[in-house]
Amino acid sequence: MGTLYLVATPIGNLDDITLRALHVLESVPLIAAEDTRHTVKLLTHFGLRKPLVSLHAKNEARQLQSILGRLAQHDLALVSDAGTPALSDPGVRLVSAAVAAGYPVVPIPGPSAVLAALISSGLPTNQFTFLGFLPRKRGELERTIRDAAEAKRTFLFFESPHRILKTLDIMATALGPRSLVVAREITKLHEEFLRGTAASILEHFSKVPPRGELTVVVAGSDWKPRDE
C-alpha cells in the first residue's frame, strides 16, 4: 500500500519550494499533475525526471480508479500547477477516495496564495473564510458577496483579471467603504498589494488594466482601521 503525498509547489518564485517537497518529488515513482507540461518545467529546473500522469478538473473522475490502482502498488505525489493541491485545484476527489480506501495521506506544506495574501493584507487573520473562485453568474455572485459580507470575519477569494472589474463594481455597492486588499502576482517579479476600498481599487484598475493572478482579501463587517 502506497502513501499519497500532497506536495505544495511554488506559486511564482521557484526558490519557495521546500527541501522536503524536493525530497518527496525525487523519491516517489509517480507524480499526478494538473498540467504535466507545467510540472515538467518545474522538475527540470531542479534536475528531476519523473513519470507523470495527468489529473485535472476535466479528467479527475475518469482517472480516479486508475490512479488509486497505482497507489495500491506504490507511493504517489499529487501536485497542482502552483500552490497547495486540492485547494481550489484538482485533487479533492482523489484525496477523499484515498482516505476512504485507507491509504495514508500526507501533506507536504509550502506555498499558498491564500495564506500569503491573508498574512500580508493587514486585516484580521484569527478567523477567515476562503471562498475559492466566485460564481460566474451575476445574481449568484451578488448573493455570495452579500452573504460573506455579513460575517465579522475576514473573507478572501481568487479572481481573474477579466472578471475583477465586474466583481469590484458589485462589491462597491454591497460593501461601501469596507477595507480590502487585492494581492497581485504574489512572489513574482511584479508582485503588488493594492489597498483601499472596492471603489478606489476599481478606479485604479479602470486606468491600469489588471494582469496576472489575483487574490482579494476583504475585512469583516465590524473591522475598523486602527486610526479610526
Buried (B, 14 or more C-beta within 10 A) or exposed (E): EBBBBBBBBBBBEEEBBBEBBBEBBBEBEBBBBBBBEBBBEBBEEEEBEBEBBBBBEEEBEEBBEEBBEBBEEEBBBBBBBBBBBBBBBBBEBBBEBBEEEEBEBEBBEBBBBBBBBBEBBBBBEEEBBBBEEBEEEEEEBBEBBBEBBEBEBBBBBBBEBEBBBBBBBBBBEBBEEBBBBBBBBBBBEEBBBBBBBBBBBBBBBEEEEBEBBBBBBBBBBEBEEEEE
